Amino acid sequence: MITLVLGGRRSGKSDIAQEVVGSGPVTYLATLVADTPVTEARVARHRSVRPASWRVVEEPREIAAVLRATEGTVLVEDLTGWVGNDVEGADFESLAFALGSRAGDTVLVSEDVSAVRGRLPATEERYYDRLGELNQIVSRMAQRVLYVVAARAVEVPRWHPEGSGIVPLAAPPGSGRPPPCPAAPPHLLGRADGGSGGGRQDTPAVGSRRDPVPRPPSGSASARTRLSSTASASSSAGTSSR
């Protein structure tokens, strides 16, 4: 199962990600390069709060290779640092196919680029553009996406490609059916073999229930017109009686 944990800076997404993986055997894949006082402080904090029993792998660039070679649960902390280490060289395709081929659970932490405000220098704009692209790729592959605000997480529903409703993110209790682990759609990765006219390859729905899309009641516009006409008539009657 792939889980993406998104949030703004200092939102508490790292703590939520640790809660998601639980206390069992975990490989912690660290991407951040501690080359400034700020990043050194962040690394020190992460070390102080994660379980000492976890296996730690520090890899700033080749995280796809680590994922392919690692069994069991992996927590990637984080995609933000990985893209920042090599903005143009970060291989999204290799990462996507490594995620899609894993048997173990993978939890990935990333910063929500929509939380960034104000005009940025061109280099930073490019960085956030790339990170946003990666977030979308991983989100489309993930069976679960959590958005974190002030140390509280909400689960982001998956919108069905047919526009017919919201699809449950997990199999119904007792069904015995695990969520699927799809490969990344080729058109998201710019693959030459994806074709220009290929359809979107989204994750199939898990479970049979689909919540209907909320729609305004039929005739709501005319109802509002009748209400407005009634109110005007009442107002006129009140004025004439006075």
C-alpha positions in Angstrom: 0.0 0.0 0.0 1.3 3.5 -0.9 0.4 6.4 1.4 1.3 10.0 0.6 1.4 12.4 3.6 1.2 16.0 2.4 1.3 19.3 4.4 2.9 22.7 4.6 6.0 23.5 6.5 5.9 22.7 10.2 2.5 21.2 9.8 3.3 18.0 11.7 3.4 15.7 8.6 6.5 13.9 9.8 4.8 12.9 13.1 1.7 11.8 11.3 3.7 9.7 8.9 5.4 7.9 11.8 2.0 7.2 13.3 0.9 5.7 10.0 3.8 3.2 9.8 3.3 2.2 13.4 5.8 0.5 15.7 6.8 -2.5 13.7 10.0 -3.0 11.6 10.5 0.0 9.4 13.2 1.2 7.1 13.6 5.0 7.3 14.8 6.4 4.0 16.3 9.8 4.7 16.8 12.2 1.8 17.7 15.4 3.5 21.4 16.6 3.2 22.3 18.3 6.5 24.6 21.1 5.1 23.2 24.1 7.0 22.4 24.9 10.6 18.7 24.7 9.7 18.8 21.3 8.0 21.1 20.0 10.8 18.5 21.0 13.4 15.8 19.2 11.3 17.8 16.0 11.1 18.5 16.1 14.8 14.9 16.5 15.6 13.9 13.6 13.3 16.5 11.4 15.0 15.2 12.2 18.4 11.6 11.3 17.8 11.9 8.2 15.6 12.2 4.7 17.2 15.7 3.5 17.8 14.8 0.1 16.4 14.2 1.4 12.9 16.7 0.8 10.2 18.0 4.0 8.7 19.2 4.5 5.1 20.5 7.9 4.1 20.3 8.4 0.4 19.9 11.8 -1.1 19.4 10.8 -4.8 19.0 7.1 -5.6 15.9 6.4 -3.6 14.3 4.3 -6.3 17.2 1.8 -6.0 16.8 1.6 -2.2 13.1 1.0 -2.6 13.6 -1.8 -5.0 16.2 -3.5 -2.7 14.3 -3.1 0.5 11.6 -5.4 1.8 8.9 -4.5 4.3 7.6 -1.1 5.3 9.6 2.0 4.1 9.1 5.6 5.3 10.5 8.1 2.8 11.4 11.4 4.5 11.0 13.2 2.3 10.2 13.9 -1.4 10.8 17.6 -0.7 14.4 17.1 0.1 14.9 14.5 -2.7 13.8 16.9 -5.4 15.8 19.8 -3.9 19.0 17.7 -4.0 18.8 17.5 -7.8 15.9 19.5 -9.2 16.3 18.5 -12.9 18.0 15.2 -12.3 15.4 13.6 -10.0 14.1 10.6 -11.9 10.4 10.5 -11.3 9.8 7.6 -13.7 12.3 5.3 -11.8 10.7 6.2 -8.5 7.2 5.6 -9.8 8.0 2.1 -11.1 9.9 1.3 -7.9 6.8 2.2 -5.9 4.5 0.2 -8.2 6.6 -2.9 -7.9 7.0 -3.0 -4.1 5.2 -5.7 -2.1 5.7 -3.8 1.2 4.0 -0.7 2.4 5.5 2.7 1.5 4.8 5.9 3.2 6.1 9.1 1.6 6.2 12.6 3.1 6.1 15.7 0.9 5.5 19.4 1.2 2.3 20.8 -0.4 3.4 23.4 -2.9 0.1 25.1 -2.8 0.9 26.2 0.7 3.8 28.4 -0.6 2.8 32.0 -0.9 4.2 35.0 -2.7 6.5 35.5 -5.7 9.6 33.3 -5.9 12.9 33.6 -7.7 13.0 31.6 -11.0 15.1 28.8 -9.5 12.6 28.3 -6.6 9.7 28.4 -9.0 11.2 25.6 -11.0 11.8 23.6 -7.8 8.2 23.9 -6.7 6.9 23.1 -10.2 8.9 19.9 -10.2 7.8 19.0 -6.7 4.2 19.7 -7.6 4.5 17.3 -10.6 5.9 14.6 -8.4 3.2 15.0 -5.8 0.6 14.5 -8.5 2.3 11.3 -9.8 2.6 9.8 -6.3 -0.9 10.9 -5.4 -2.4 9.1 -8.4 -0.5 5.9 -7.5 -1.3 6.1 -3.8 -4.2 4.2 -2.2 -4.2 6.7 0.6 -3.4 10.5 0.7 -3.4 12.3 4.1 -3.3 16.1 4.3 -1.9 17.5 7.5 -2.8 20.9 9.1 -1.5 21.8 12.6 -0.7 18.2 13.5 -4.2 17.0 12.4 -4.6 14.8 9.4 -7.6 14.5 7.0 -7.9 11.8 4.4 -8.2 13.1 0.9 -10.8 11.2 -1.2 -10.1 9.8 -4.6 -12.2 11.4 -7.4 -13.5 8.7 -9.8 -12.3 9.4 -13.4 -15.8 9.0 -14.7 -17.0 11.8 -12.4 -19.7 9.5 -11.0 -18.7 9.8 -7.3 -16.1 9.4 -4.7 -14.5 5.9 -4.5 -13.8 4.3 -1.1 -10.0 4.3 -0.4 -10.0 0.9 1.3 -11.7 -2.4 0.9 -14.8 -2.9 3.0 -14.0 -4.5 6.5 -14.0 -8.3 6.3 -13.8 -8.4 2.5 -10.3 -9.8 2.5 -9.4 -7.7 -0.5 -6.3 -5.5 -0.2 -6.1 -2.2 -2.1 -4.4 -2.4 -5.5 -0.9 -1.1 -6.1 -1.0 0.3 -9.6 1.9 1.3 -11.8 2.1 4.9 -12.7 0.1 5.9 -15.8 2.6 6.3 -18.7 1.1 9.7 -19.8 2.0 11.1 -16.4 5.6 10.2 -16.8 6.1 11.4 -20.4 6.9 7.8 -21.6 7.5 7.4 -25.3 5.4 4.3 -25.3 2.4 5.9 -23.6 1.0 7.3 -26.8 -0.6 10.6 -27.3 -4.2 9.3 -27.5 -4.1 6.7 -24.7 -6.8 6.9 -22.1 -6.2 7.6 -18.5 -5.1 4.6 -16.5 -6.5 5.2 -13.0 -6.7 2.9 -10.1 -9.8 0.7 -10.2 -12.4 1.3 -7.6 -12.1 -0.8 -4.5 -15.4 -1.9 -3.1 -18.8 -1.6 -4.6 -20.3 1.4 -3.0 -20.0 4.8 -4.6 -21.2 8.0 -2.9 -23.2 10.1 -5.3 -21.8 13.4 -6.5 -23.6 16.2 -4.5 -25.7 18.1 -7.0 -28.2 21.0 -6.6 -31.8 19.9 -6.5 -33.6 20.0 -9.9 -35.5 23.1 -10.4 -33.5 25.0 -7.7 -33.2 28.0 -10.0 -36.9 28.2 -10.6 -37.5 27.6 -6.9 -35.4 30.6 -6.1 -37.3 32.6 -8.7 -40.6 31.7 -7.1 -39.3 32.5 -3.6 -38.1 35.9 -4.8 -41.4 36.6 -6.5 -43.3 35.7 -3.4 -41.1 37.9 -1.2 -41.6 40.8 -3.6 -45.4 40.4 -3.6 -45.5 40.2 0.2 -43.4 43.4 0.4 -45.7 45.2 -2.0 -48.8 44.1 -0.1 -47.3 45.3 3.2 -46.4 48.7 1.7 -49.9 49.2 0.3 -51.6 48.3 3.6 -49.6 51.0 5.3 
